[in-house]
């Protein structure tokens, strides 16, 4: 195989690896954030206290359920 053939083969393999790596890492991160949401109940409490609101357990649970339902709608819309 001539030299230019090897060069083209290396470039195609590099591009294929970059594209494949991007999609694999994207899928991994989406699954990770679905299982481990970045905002939890303690963070909501702190945000509400900083805004001057007194966080009740009922309000915290309501906000968490709203966030989870929005995430599910977002995921279903993508599929």
For each residue, the residues with C-beta under 8 A, 3 or more apart:
1: 5 6
2: 5 6
3: 6 7
4: 7 8
5: 1 2 8 9
6: 1 2 3 9 10
7: 3 4 10 11
8: 4 5 11 12
9: 5 6 12 13
10: 6 7 13 14
11: 7 8 14 15
12: 8 9 15 16
13: 9 10 16 17
14: 10 11 17 18
15: 11 12 18 19
16: 12 13 19 20
17: 13 14 20 21
18: 14 15 21 22
19: 15 16 22 23
20: 16 17 23 24
21: 17 18 24 25
22: 18 19 25 26
23: 19 20 26 27
24: 20 21 27 28
25: 21 22 28 29
26: 22 23 29 30
27: 23 24 30 31
28: 24 25 31 32
29: 25 26 32 33
30: 26 27 33 34
31: 27 28 34 35
32: 28 29 35 36
33: 29 30 36 37 38
34: 30 31 37 71 75
35: 31 32
36: 32 33
37: 33 34 40 67 68 71
38: 33
39: 43 44 67
40: 37 43 44
41: 44 45 60 64
42: 45 46
43: 39 40 46 47
44: 39 40 41 47 48 55 60 63 64
45: 41 42 48 49 55 60
46: 42 43 49 50
47: 43 44 50 51
48: 44 45 51 53 54 55 59 60
49: 45 46 52 53 54 55
50: 46 47
51: 47 48
52: 49
53: 48 49
54: 48 49
55: 44 45 48 49 59 60
56: 59 60
57: 60 61
58: 61 62
59: 48 55 56 62 63
60: 41 44 45 48 55 56 57 63 64
61: 57 58 64 65
62: 58 59 65 66
63: 44 59 60 66 67
64: 41 44 60 61 67 68
65: 61 62 68 69
66: 62 63 69 70
67: 37 39 63 64 70 71
68: 37 64 65 71 72
69: 65 66 72 73
70: 66 67 73 74
71: 34 37 67 68 74 75
72: 68 69 75 76
73: 69 70 76 77
74: 70 71 77 78
75: 34 71 72 78 79
76: 72 73 79
77: 73 74
78: 74 75
79: 75 76
